Each structure stands twice: as C-alpha cells, then as structure tokens.
Amino acid sequence: MWKYLTASFVFFQSYYLQGSSNLDQILTLHKLQQKYHLEKMAQEFAELMTDSCIQVNRGEIVHTTQKENIERFTAYFDFVEFEKWEDLAPPIVRFSADSTMAYTIVNKIVIATYQDQDNQKIRGTTEFSWVAIYIKGPDGWKIDCVASTNKPDVMEKFNK
C-alpha cells in the first residue's frame, strides 16, 4: 500500500511542479521540508533527495542512500517534537546558467523537545544555516547535497 501511496505522491509532486517556474519549484520544495519536519514525514522528506545525497556536517562528509535517509529521519522524527521549524529570513536561491542546478542558502530557527537518558524532557532552541544543492533530473528537482552548520543551543549560553 505504501508503494502505491508513494508513487501517487511522487506523481502529484512532479505534476504540480511541472507547470511552475524553476524558482517556484525550489521554493515549493523548501516549504515541503518544513511540512515534512513538523508532520514527521520521513519517507516524503527523504524522497526530496537524490539516491546519492551528500551530507556535510560536524566536519564529516557522509554519502547516504534514500533508504538510509528514510531510516535516519524516521529515528530523528521519533526522537524529537518540533515546536518551531521556521525561516529567519527568506531563502536565497540561485541557479546555474543552464538551470539544471540550483542552491538555496537557508537560515532557520528550530525549537524542539526530546527526552534525555534520564527521561527528562529537554527543550532546545537552535539556529541553523545550510546550503542545499539541487539538481534537475527527469523527475524534477532533487536535493543532491546539504552542507549545514548551527549555533549552539541558546540555553547553553545561559548555563555557562
């Protein structure tokens, strides 16, 4: 059943985006990322990425498959409850001359809660910035690489 729902969703997403400008398509994908985080939609989020997506974070370069991303984001979404996952400013979007590659520069505030090892509820506020590189293929735009960084949790500053 999931197979058919996923196929229907991909068809709808591709159909919807075909009539839009490249900028509209990238901004729609950007907005979907927020929806998928807040609604804990790991599979749909992972389907926004190529099957060889590269993640750059915390000094590491990691190549992930879509299956690995689904597992990774399912575990992450099960672990946290998002209160806020919002842009601090509109994303900056740029395109290659032939419009087959694009990138967004994003600055986002994330407020989430999770339980620590002692089952204590922890609330964290973090400001993230990242560059997401998109490639345009036969199925439309997909995220091919994300390089991310974040400021320390706001509360960490007050506890020092």
N, C-alpha and C positions, 0 to 999 in steps of 0.2 A: 504494500500500500504506500509506504514512504517513497518508494521508487517512482510511483505514478504522481504523487503529490509534488515531489521534487521536480520531475520532468515538466509538470504543468506550471510550476512556479518559474522555472528557467525559461519556458516558452513565453509566459506572460511578461517576465522581466525583459527578455530580448525584444518581444513585440512592442512593448511600451516604449523602450528606449530607442528603437529604430527611427521613429518619427521626430526625435528630438535633436537639437544641436549637440555637438560634442561637449560643450560646456554644460548644458542642461543634463546630459547623461552622467557626467562626472559628478555634478552636484547632487543628482539623484542617488548615485551610489554612495556618496558621502553621507547623505541623510539616512540611507538604509543601514549604514554601520551603526548609527545611534539607535535606531529602532531595534536592530538585532541584539545590541548590548542590553538595552533596557528590558526587552522581552525575552532575553536569554535564548536566542535562536541560533545556536552554534552551527548547525548544518548550513543554514542560509548564509550566515556570516562567512563561513569557510568557502562557500561557493562563489563569493565575490573575488576570490584569489585564484591565481593560476595554480596548476598542479605542481609547480616547482618554485613556489614563492620563497623569497629570501627575506629573513627577518634579521635586522641588525639592532642589537640592544644589549646594554650592560657589557660592552666590549666583546661581544660574541657575534659571529655570523652563523646563522642556522638556516639550512635548506629544509623546507617542510613540504610534505605532500598534502593534498586535500584531506585525505583520511587522517593524517596526523593532526591537521588543524581542527578537524571536527572533534577528535578526542581531546585535544588540548583545550579548545574553547568550551566544550561540554563540562570538563572538570573545572575550569575557571568560573564559568557561569553558575555552576552548582555551589561554588565556594563563596561567592560574593552576592550581596544585594546592592544594586545601584540605586542611589538616591538622585544622583545627577550625573549626566554624561553629556556635557554641552560645550559648544564652541565659545571661546572667549572673544574671538574675532572671526569674521568670515574667512573661510579657507582661501589661500592664494592658489590659483590654478594656472598652469602654463602648459602649452602644447608644443610638440616638435613641429618643424616646418611641414612635414607630410601628414600630420595629425594621426600618426599611428602610436605615438607615445604621449603621455601626459604625466604631470605630477601635481600633487596637492601638498601644500605646507599648512599644517593644522596646529592650532593651539587650543587645548581643551582642558576644562576643569572636570575632575571626576571625584564624586563623593560616594563612597561605598562602605558597607559594613560587612564584617566577617567575624567568625569565631576563632579565637586563638587556641593553642594547645590545651589551655585550662578551661575551655568552653566559655571564656569571657568574650562578650560582644565588643568588637573594636570598630570604631568609626574613623575612617581616614579621608583626608582631602588632599588630592594631588593634582598638580598642574603638569600636563603632558604636552609635548610638542613632537611632531613627527613629519617626515616626508613619506608620502605614499606614491610609488611609481606605478602607473597604469600602462598596459599595452592593449592595443585594439586588435582583436582577432576575429575569426569568423562568428564567434558567439558574442561579440561586442567587447566592451571594456572589462578588464580584469586587473586586480592588483597583483603586481609581479614582485614588488619589493617594498618593505617598510623599514625605515630607519627611525628609531624612536629614542627619546630621552625624557626624563621627568625631573622636576624639582622635588626635593624631599617633602614628605608629608608635612603640612602646615603645623600640625600639633608637635612634631619632632622639634621644631624651632623653639616652642614654648617650654618644652620639657628639659632643655639643656641649661 
